[in-house]
Amino acid sequence: MAIVLGEEIVDDQEEQELYEHHRITVDKGQSMLRIDKYLMIRLQNASRTKIQYAADADCVLVNEKPVKSSYKVKGGDVISIVLPTPPRDTKVYPENIPLTIVYEDDEFLIVNKPAGMVVHPGFNNYSGTLVNALVYHLQQLPTANGEIRPGLVHRIDKNTSGLVVIAKTEYAMTHLAKQFFDHTIDRSYYALVWGDFEEKEGTIQGNVGRSLRDRKIQAVFHDGSQGKPAITHYKVLERFGYVTLVECTLETGRTHQIRVHMQSIGHPLFNDQTYGGDRIHKGTTFTKYKQFIDNCFELIPRQALHAKSLGFAHPKGGKRVFFESELPEDFTAVLDKWRHYSKYVPSKEEG
């Protein structure tokens, strides 16, 4: 049994939200027509059923107010609709891959993804992905035209560990996509970054978009000339002298947002090869220190980033739900190593 996937994937399985937003102004001469029919005509890859689900989830607005599918459009109406990313014609087959499921009900499930697992197939990653495992896990569910559709409304990098929410119904997928769009999803990440901070907490604001020098990576455009607005809040959790454990909460979900934002303020993530964290940024020139860092890199051979928590309104009933995950072994191991080492490193307060 196969699954139809969402949008085309970039090489690095980016941290990114998977929804699309449309804003349409109805022509002055438009005759009155049900909005589900009107949008089905205007939008590509949007079935009437999908539009009706969106309306049921208050994802269809006319002049900034939610409307139902039966609403009849009039000339001059401004329509706003949020939909999950439309599927593309790529078949993925079930694979019996163990999953760490934190929570599951009829509407969605929460998976604690290990570092090293790609979320879903893309370039050079055609099997062994989270989606292959999900298809196997969900294959007893009712299907549409023989195809299972676990709904991805966001994803995290291959080498980032932590929580991912997967919708099991079209309604849940639409409802969650709207929450991501409205920035009402609570998300926190733990990151080990280079350097110490003068402050205990702060906020990074700066548009994030494709680098003009290297299209494979992201860059921050503080002047707003490129990219999309991005906001990351951070709070210091633990100081180790030359590196710091911080908690990052996101208002937006841009590609590599935490990684590139932290790099932009001089604190790249520990062992982040893409953004320069895989070399010594702070510390001594002693050979023993270099060996210590190399040993740390071996313990966590990836960027030190973990999606720690997720909170959102349940698609059915709207009750707020919240989920947390423990740090994986590689992350805890490198923290323990730094805790031991930092006993011999003067803190900022000590000078």
C-alpha positions as CSV (number, residue, x, y, z in Angstrom):
1,M,0.0,0.0,0.0
2,A,1.4,3.4,-0.9
3,I,1.3,7.0,0.3
4,V,1.1,10.2,-1.7
5,L,3.5,12.8,-0.3
6,G,3.4,16.6,0.0
7,E,5.6,19.2,-1.7
8,E,9.0,18.7,-3.5
9,I,11.7,18.2,-0.9
10,V,15.0,20.1,-0.7
11,D,18.1,18.0,-0.1
12,D,18.4,18.5,3.7
13,Q,14.9,17.7,4.9
14,E,14.6,21.2,6.4
15,E,12.8,22.4,9.5
16,Q,9.8,23.9,7.8
17,E,6.0,24.2,8.0
18,L,4.0,22.5,5.3
19,Y,1.0,24.6,4.4
20,E,0.0,27.1,1.8
21,H,-1.8,30.4,2.2
22,H,-4.0,31.9,-0.6
23,R,-5.5,35.4,-0.6
24,I,-8.0,36.2,-3.3
25,T,-10.1,39.3,-4.1
26,V,-13.3,38.4,-5.9
27,D,-13.9,40.2,-9.2
28,K,-16.6,42.9,-9.1
29,G,-18.7,41.1,-11.7
30,Q,-18.6,37.7,-10.0
31,S,-22.1,36.2,-9.7
32,M,-23.0,34.8,-6.2
33,L,-21.6,31.3,-5.9
34,R,-20.9,28.9,-3.0
35,I,-17.4,29.6,-1.7
36,D,-16.4,25.9,-1.9
37,K,-17.3,25.8,-5.6
38,Y,-15.6,29.1,-6.2
39,L,-12.4,28.1,-4.6
40,M,-12.3,24.7,-6.3
41,I,-12.3,26.6,-9.6
42,R,-9.7,29.2,-8.5
43,L,-7.2,26.9,-6.8
44,Q,-5.1,24.1,-8.2
45,N,-5.0,20.7,-6.5
46,A,-7.8,21.8,-4.1
47,S,-10.8,19.4,-4.0
48,R,-14.2,20.6,-2.9
49,T,-13.9,18.2,0.1
50,K,-10.5,19.7,1.2
51,I,-12.0,23.2,1.0
52,Q,-15.0,22.1,3.0
53,Y,-12.7,20.6,5.7
54,A,-10.8,23.9,5.7
55,A,-14.1,25.8,6.3
56,D,-15.1,23.5,9.1
57,A,-11.8,24.2,10.8
58,D,-12.3,28.0,10.4
59,C,-9.5,28.1,7.8
60,V,-11.6,30.0,5.2
61,L,-12.0,33.7,6.0
62,V,-14.0,36.3,4.0
63,N,-13.1,39.9,4.9
64,E,-11.2,38.5,8.0
65,K,-14.2,36.5,9.3
66,P,-14.6,32.7,9.2
67,V,-17.3,31.4,6.9
68,K,-18.8,28.0,6.1
69,S,-18.8,26.2,2.8
70,S,-22.3,27.4,2.0
71,Y,-21.3,31.1,2.1
72,K,-21.9,32.8,-1.3
73,V,-19.1,35.0,-2.6
74,K,-19.8,38.5,-3.8
75,G,-17.8,40.9,-5.8
76,G,-15.1,42.6,-3.8
77,D,-14.9,39.9,-1.1
78,V,-11.4,39.2,0.1
79,I,-10.9,35.5,0.7
80,S,-8.1,34.0,2.8
81,I,-7.6,30.3,3.0
82,V,-4.9,28.1,4.6
83,L,-4.5,24.5,3.3
84,P,-2.0,21.7,3.9
85,T,0.6,21.5,1.2
86,P,-1.0,19.6,-1.8
87,P,0.3,16.1,-2.4
88,R,2.5,15.2,-5.4
89,D,2.6,12.0,-7.3
90,T,5.3,10.1,-5.4
91,K,4.6,6.7,-4.1
92,V,6.2,5.6,-0.8
93,Y,5.8,2.0,0.5
94,P,5.5,0.8,4.1
95,E,8.6,-0.3,6.0
96,N,8.6,-2.0,9.4
97,I,10.8,0.6,11.2
98,P,10.3,1.0,14.9
99,L,8.8,4.3,16.0
100,T,8.9,6.1,19.4
101,I,5.3,7.2,19.7
102,V,4.7,9.7,22.5
103,Y,1.0,10.0,22.0
104,E,-1.7,8.8,19.6
105,D,-5.5,9.2,19.2
106,D,-7.9,9.2,16.3
107,E,-6.8,12.6,15.0
108,F,-3.0,12.7,15.2
109,L,0.1,11.1,16.7
110,I,3.3,12.6,18.2
111,V,6.5,10.9,17.2
112,N,9.9,11.4,18.9
113,K,12.2,11.3,15.8
114,P,15.8,10.1,16.3
115,A,18.7,12.1,14.8
116,G,19.7,10.6,11.5
117,M,16.2,9.7,10.3
118,V,15.0,11.6,7.3
119,V,11.3,12.8,7.7
120,H,10.2,11.7,4.2
121,P,11.8,10.7,0.9
122,G,13.8,13.1,-1.2
123,F,17.1,13.2,-3.0
124,N,19.2,10.2,-2.1
125,N,16.7,9.2,0.7
126,Y,14.1,6.9,-0.9
127,S,13.6,4.5,2.1
128,G,14.1,4.3,5.8
129,T,12.3,7.5,6.4
130,L,9.8,8.5,9.0
131,V,7.0,8.5,6.4
132,N,7.9,4.9,5.4
133,A,7.5,3.9,9.0
134,L,4.3,5.8,9.4
135,V,2.7,4.1,6.3
136,Y,3.4,0.8,7.9
137,H,2.1,1.9,11.3
138,L,-1.1,3.4,9.8
139,Q,-1.9,0.9,7.1
140,Q,-4.9,-0.5,9.0
141,L,-6.6,2.9,8.8
142,P,-9.4,3.6,6.2
143,T,-7.8,4.8,3.0
144,A,-8.7,7.2,0.2
145,N,-8.4,5.5,-3.2
146,G,-6.1,2.9,-1.7
147,E,-3.6,5.5,-0.5
148,I,-2.8,6.3,3.1
149,R,-2.4,9.9,3.9
150,P,-0.7,10.6,7.2
151,G,-0.5,14.4,7.2
152,L,2.8,16.2,7.6
153,V,2.3,19.8,8.5
154,H,5.9,20.4,9.5
155,R,9.2,18.7,9.5
156,I,12.6,18.8,11.2
157,D,16.0,18.2,9.8
158,K,17.5,14.7,9.4
159,N,20.1,15.4,12.1
160,T,17.7,17.2,14.5
161,S,16.0,14.9,17.0
162,G,12.7,15.4,18.7
163,L,9.0,15.8,18.4
164,V,6.9,15.8,15.2
165,V,3.1,15.9,15.0
166,I,1.4,13.9,12.2
167,A,-2.2,14.3,11.3
168,K,-4.3,11.1,10.7
169,T,-7.3,12.8,9.2
170,E,-7.9,15.5,6.6
171,Y,-9.7,17.6,9.2
172,A,-6.8,17.4,11.7
173,M,-4.3,18.2,9.0
174,T,-6.2,21.3,8.0
175,H,-6.7,22.4,11.6
176,L,-3.1,21.9,12.5
177,A,-1.9,23.7,9.3
178,K,-4.0,26.7,10.3
179,Q,-2.4,26.8,13.8
180,F,1.1,26.7,12.3
181,F,0.0,29.6,10.0
182,D,-1.4,31.6,12.9
183,H,1.7,31.0,15.1
184,T,-0.4,29.5,17.9
185,I,1.7,26.3,18.0
186,D,4.0,26.3,21.0
187,R,7.4,24.8,20.1
188,S,10.6,24.7,22.1
189,Y,14.0,23.4,21.2
190,Y,17.1,22.7,23.2
191,A,20.3,23.8,21.6
192,L,24.0,23.6,22.7
193,V,25.7,26.7,21.1
194,W,29.2,28.1,21.1
195,G,30.0,30.9,23.4
196,D,28.5,32.5,26.5
197,F,25.8,35.2,26.8
198,E,25.9,38.5,28.7
199,E,22.1,38.2,29.0
200,K,19.9,35.5,30.4
201,E,17.4,35.6,27.5
202,G,16.8,37.5,24.3
203,T,15.1,37.6,20.9
204,I,16.5,37.3,17.4
205,Q,14.6,38.9,14.6
206,G,15.7,38.8,11.0
207,N,14.3,37.6,7.7
208,V,15.5,34.1,6.8
209,G,15.9,33.0,3.2
210,R,18.1,31.2,0.7
211,S,21.7,32.5,0.8
212,L,22.7,34.6,-2.2
213,R,26.1,33.0,-2.1
214,D,25.2,29.3,-1.6
215,R,21.6,28.2,-2.4
216,K,22.0,25.1,-0.3
217,I,22.0,27.0,3.0
218,Q,20.0,29.8,4.6
219,A,21.0,33.3,5.5
220,V,19.6,36.1,7.7
221,F,18.7,39.4,6.0
222,H,18.3,41.9,8.8
223,D,17.4,44.7,6.3
224,G,14.4,42.7,5.2
225,S,15.6,42.7,1.5
226,Q,15.2,39.0,1.1
227,G,13.6,36.0,2.8
228,K,10.6,35.8,5.2
229,P,10.2,37.3,8.7
230,A,11.5,35.1,11.4
231,I,11.5,35.4,15.2
232,T,13.4,33.2,17.7
233,H,13.3,33.7,21.4
234,Y,16.1,32.1,23.5
235,K,16.7,31.6,27.2
236,V,19.9,30.4,28.9
237,L,19.5,27.1,30.7
238,E,23.0,26.2,31.6
239,R,26.4,27.8,31.1
240,F,29.6,25.8,30.5
241,G,32.1,28.6,29.9
242,Y,32.8,28.1,26.3
243,V,29.4,26.7,25.3
244,T,25.9,27.3,26.5
245,L,22.7,25.2,26.6
246,V,19.8,27.4,25.5
247,E,16.0,26.9,25.1
248,C,14.7,28.3,21.8
249,T,11.0,29.0,21.2
250,L,9.8,29.8,17.7
251,E,7.2,32.3,16.5
252,T,7.8,31.3,13.0
253,G,9.0,28.1,11.3
254,R,11.5,29.0,8.6
255,T,14.0,26.6,7.1
256,H,17.0,26.1,9.5
257,Q,15.7,29.1,11.6
258,I,17.4,28.3,14.9
259,R,20.6,27.3,13.3
260,V,21.0,30.3,11.1
261,H,19.7,32.8,13.7
262,M,22.1,31.6,16.3
263,Q,25.0,31.8,13.8
264,S,24.0,35.3,12.9
265,I,24.6,36.5,16.5
266,G,27.9,34.6,16.8
267,H,26.6,31.5,18.6
268,P,26.5,28.7,16.0
269,L,25.2,25.3,17.2
270,F,27.8,22.9,18.5
271,N,29.0,20.6,15.7
272,D,26.7,22.2,13.1
273,Q,28.7,21.4,9.9
274,T,26.4,23.6,7.7
275,Y,26.7,26.8,9.8
276,G,30.3,26.6,11.0
277,G,29.8,25.0,14.4
278,D,32.0,22.0,13.7
279,R,35.2,23.9,14.6
280,I,36.4,25.6,17.8
281,H,34.9,29.0,18.4
282,K,35.6,29.6,22.0
283,G,38.3,28.1,24.4
284,T,42.0,27.7,24.8
285,T,44.7,26.8,22.3
286,F,45.9,23.8,24.4
287,T,46.2,20.5,22.6
288,K,44.2,18.8,25.4
289,Y,41.3,21.2,24.8
290,K,41.3,20.4,21.1
291,Q,41.2,16.7,21.9
292,F,38.4,17.3,24.3
293,I,36.3,19.1,21.6
294,D,37.1,16.3,19.1
295,N,35.8,13.8,21.7
296,C,32.6,15.8,22.1
297,F,32.1,16.0,18.4
298,E,32.4,12.2,18.3
299,L,29.8,11.9,21.0
300,I,27.3,14.0,19.1
301,P,28.2,13.8,15.4
302,R,25.5,16.3,14.3
303,Q,24.2,19.7,15.3
304,A,23.2,19.7,19.0
305,L,19.5,20.5,18.4
306,H,16.5,18.7,19.9
307,A,12.8,19.5,19.4
308,K,11.8,19.3,23.0
309,S,8.1,20.2,23.2
310,L,5.0,20.8,21.2
311,G,1.7,22.4,22.4
312,F,-1.4,23.2,20.4
313,A,-5.2,23.1,20.4
314,H,-6.6,19.6,19.8
315,P,-8.3,19.5,16.4
316,K,-11.4,18.0,18.1
317,G,-12.8,20.2,20.8
318,G,-10.0,22.7,20.9
319,K,-8.5,21.7,24.3
320,R,-4.9,22.7,24.7
321,V,-2.5,19.7,24.7
322,F,1.2,19.7,25.4
323,F,3.9,17.1,24.8
324,E,7.6,16.8,25.9
325,S,10.4,14.5,25.1
326,E,13.6,13.6,26.9
327,L,17.0,14.5,25.4
328,P,18.5,11.6,23.4
329,E,21.6,9.8,24.7
330,D,24.1,11.6,22.4
331,F,22.9,15.0,23.7
332,T,22.9,14.1,27.4
333,A,26.4,12.5,27.0
334,V,27.9,15.7,25.6
335,L,26.2,17.8,28.2
336,D,27.6,15.6,31.0
337,K,31.1,15.9,29.4
338,W,30.8,19.7,29.4
339,R,29.5,19.7,33.0
340,H,32.6,17.9,34.1
341,Y,34.9,20.1,32.1
342,S,33.3,23.3,33.1
343,K,34.1,22.7,36.8
344,Y,37.6,23.8,35.7
345,V,36.5,26.8,33.6
346,P,35.9,30.1,35.4
347,S,32.3,31.3,34.9
348,K,31.5,34.8,33.5
349,E,30.4,35.9,37.0
350,E,33.8,34.8,38.4
351,G,35.7,36.6,35.6
